[in-house]
Amino acid sequence: MDRWQLIRDERADVLVFLESLAAEQWTASSLCAGWSVKDVAVHLIVDDGVEELGVPKTLLKLATWRFSVHRANAWWIERNAGRSTDSILSSFEKRIDPGRANRAVGFESALRARSSTTRTCAGLRAWPGRSLQSASERSSRPS
């Protein structure tokens, strides 16, 4: 199995989950301190920011933040605070395939981020069995 397919499958599961949320669930606290479910969803479409700014400006911004992922995340969440859930879902759907930022950090890092998202939002619903299975276990199986 294509290892990136695991990320696509996970993102498709997350999209189905996000589409099922009522308005008040988007504003619910997530397991990420200080972040709502909406903030987590926005975090997952960070490739929009890279596309919006372009790679050179993205790298310049990152350099001004001393390449702090936390500062970059805070900027992206703040920048999208007023974004509608429909717009987030639309972007998420377009980004089922791992984008430039995901591929830049590598498969294992992207996989950890997706697994964290599953755990972060798990309190809001029961996840399908295949999502509960460790993606790292699935990726380590021989093809």
N, C-alpha and C positions, 0 to 999 in steps of 0.2 A: 504494500500500500504506500502511496505517495505520502510522505510525512506531513507535507503541507495540507493534504486533504483532511488530516485530523483537525487542523486549525479551522478549515472551512466548515467542517461538520459542527464543531463546537460553536462557531459564530452563527451558523444557521439555527442551532438550538437556542442560543441566546436571543436571536432575532424573534423567533416564535414566542419566547418568554416575554420579551419586551412588548411585543404587539398585544399580548394578553393582559397587560397591566391597565388598571383603572387609573384615572388621573391622580388620585390621592396616593397610590402606590409609587408613582414616579418621585414623589417628594419624601417618601419614607427614608429614614436613615438606613444606610448600608453598614456592613461590617467594617468598612474603611472609615476610620475616624474622621468626622467632619464632612463626609461625602454622602449625598443622597443617592438613590438609585439612578436618578437622572445624571448626576455627576459621573457615576461609573460608566453609564452608557456613552456620555460625551467623551470620556477618556478612551473608550474603545474606538472612537473615530478620529483619533489624533492624526491619522494620515491626511485628513481634511486640512489640518493646519499646515502640514508640509506642502500640500498642493497649493494652498492659498498663498503662502509666503514664497514658495520656491526653495530649492535646496540651499542656495547661497545665503539667503536671508534667514532661513531656519538655523543654519550653522552659526551665523553671526549672533542670533538671539541666544542660542545655547551657550555660546562663548561668553556672552555678557552675564549669563547665569552660572558661569563656571561649570557648565555641563551638568548642572543639577537637574535630575529628572523631576524632583519635587517642585522646583521653581517652574519648570516647563509645564508640569501638570497643573499647578495653581493658575498659571497664566491662561492655559487652554480652558480650564473650567470656568474661570471668571469671564473670559471672552465669549463663552457660550451660555452664560447664565440666563439670558432671555430667549434662548433658542427654543422653538416649539418642539414638542415631542414628535409631531409629524415630520418635521425637518430632520430630527435625529434619526428616526426610523428610516427615512428615505436614504440618508447618507449611509447608515449602517447596512442597509440592503445592498447598496452599491459597493460596499467594502467587505463583502463576504470573503472574497479572495484576499489573502494577506497582501497589504500594500507595501510601499517603499519603507516606511518606518518599521513595520513588523519584520520584513526581510533583512533590514539593516541590523537589527538586534539579534537576529538568528532564531532558529527554530526552537531551541530549548527555552530561551527567554520568552518568546511569544507563547509557548505552551504553558509556561508558569503563569503568565499574565492571564491567559484564558481560564486556567484552572482556578486561579484566585477569584475571577469574576463569578464563576459557578458557585464557589463557596460564599462569596460576598452576598449574592442575591438569593441563596438557597432558602433563607427563612421565609421567603414570600411564596414559594411553591415547591412541590416535589418534582425533582428533575427526573427525566426519563432514565431508565437503567443504563443505557449506553453512555450517558453523560456522567453518571456516577462512577463508571469504570475509569480507572486512572488512564488518562491519555498517554502518559509515559509508558505504562505497561503495554498499551496497544501499539505504540511506536517501536517498542523494543522487540516485538514479535517478528520472527522471520517472515518475509513476504511469501 
